[in-house]
Amino acid sequence: MKSIKNLTRFTYETAAFQGWRLTISRGGASFIKYFSDKKFGGEKKSLAAAQAALAGLKAILEGAKLVNGKHTATTIRKVEKLLEQA
């Protein structure tokens, strides 16, 4: 599979990690979460989990207000909590 916007596929034969990396930067903050094939039970399942997390993350960030061009601490905590649960 090829990469999708905000999602990058990692499949290296010599690396210990195989899966998807979600990366998004908005409002002065960057958020990164890895979705391992081993943890989620395969490439398609890890992709589905990453896409679900990305959709939730975008919903939070798009509805959030910016203060001086940056996200508030409350918004950042909401996103971090969402990523922990993913």
PEGI-V155770 format. One record per pair of residues at least 12 apart in sequence whose C-alpha atoms are under 10 Angstrom apart, sorted by the first residue. I is the first residue (numbers start at 1). J is the second residue. D is the distance in Angstrom with one decimal. If there is no record, write none. Layout:
I J D
I J D
This chain:
1 43 9.0
1 44 9.6
1 47 9.9
3 20 8.8
3 21 9.7
4 20 9.9
4 22 9.6
4 51 9.6
5 22 9.1
5 23 9.0
5 24 9.2
6 20 9.9
6 21 8.1
6 22 5.7
6 23 5.2
6 24 5.9
6 25 9.1
6 32 9.6
6 50 9.7
6 51 9.4
6 54 8.0
7 20 6.4
7 21 5.5
7 22 4.7
7 23 6.4
7 24 8.7
7 32 9.8
7 33 9.7
7 34 9.5
7 35 9.9
7 47 8.6
7 50 7.6
7 51 8.1
7 54 8.5
8 20 5.5
8 21 5.2
8 22 6.7
8 23 8.1
8 34 9.5
8 47 9.8
8 50 10.0
9 21 6.5
9 22 9.2
9 34 9.9
9 35 9.6
9 43 9.3
9 47 8.8
10 34 9.7
10 35 9.9
10 36 9.3
10 37 9.9
11 37 9.9
11 43 9.9
17 34 9.2
17 35 9.4
17 36 6.8
17 37 8.3
17 38 8.7
18 34 9.4
18 35 8.5
18 36 5.9
18 37 6.0
18 38 7.7
18 42 9.5
18 43 8.5
18 46 9.9
19 34 7.2
19 35 5.6
19 36 4.4
19 37 4.9
19 38 8.0
19 39 9.3
19 40 9.2
19 42 8.3
19 43 6.5
19 44 9.5
19 45 9.8
19 46 6.7
19 47 7.8
19 50 9.6
20 33 8.5
20 34 5.8
20 35 5.0
20 36 6.5
20 37 7.8
20 43 8.2
20 44 10.0
20 46 6.8
20 47 6.5
20 48 9.9
20 49 9.4
20 50 7.0
20 51 9.7
21 33 5.8
21 34 4.5
21 35 6.2
21 36 8.5
21 46 9.8
21 47 9.3
21 50 7.8
22 34 6.2
22 35 7.8
22 47 9.7
22 50 6.6
22 51 8.5
22 53 8.4
22 54 7.2
22 83 9.8
23 54 8.8
24 54 8.5
24 57 8.8
24 58 8.9
25 61 9.9
26 58 9.5
26 61 7.5
26 62 9.3
26 69 9.6
26 70 8.1
26 71 8.0
27 61 8.5
27 64 9.7
27 65 9.5
27 66 7.0
27 67 9.1
27 68 9.3
27 69 6.0
27 70 4.4
27 71 5.4
27 72 9.1
28 66 9.6
28 68 9.9
28 69 7.3
28 70 5.2
28 71 6.9
28 72 9.9
29 70 7.5
29 71 7.2
29 72 9.8
29 76 7.9
30 76 9.6
31 57 9.2
31 76 9.1
31 79 8.1
31 80 7.9
31 83 8.6
32 80 9.5
32 83 8.5
33 50 8.4
33 53 9.1
33 54 9.7
33 80 9.6
33 83 6.8
33 84 8.6
33 86 8.8
34 46 9.2
34 50 8.1
34 83 9.5
34 86 9.7
35 47 7.5
35 48 9.6
35 49 7.3
35 50 6.3
35 53 9.9
35 86 8.6
36 49 9.8
36 50 9.6
49 86 7.0
50 83 9.7
50 86 7.9
52 86 8.4
53 79 9.7
53 82 7.4
53 83 6.8
53 84 9.9
53 85 9.0
53 86 6.2
54 82 9.8
54 83 9.1
54 86 9.8
56 79 8.6
56 82 7.6
56 83 9.2
56 86 9.9
57 78 8.9
57 79 6.2
57 80 9.2
57 82 7.3
57 83 8.0
58 79 9.3
59 79 9.9
60 75 7.4
60 76 9.4
60 78 7.7
60 79 7.0
60 82 9.4
61 75 7.4
61 76 8.8
61 78 9.4
61 79 8.0
63 75 9.6
64 76 9.7
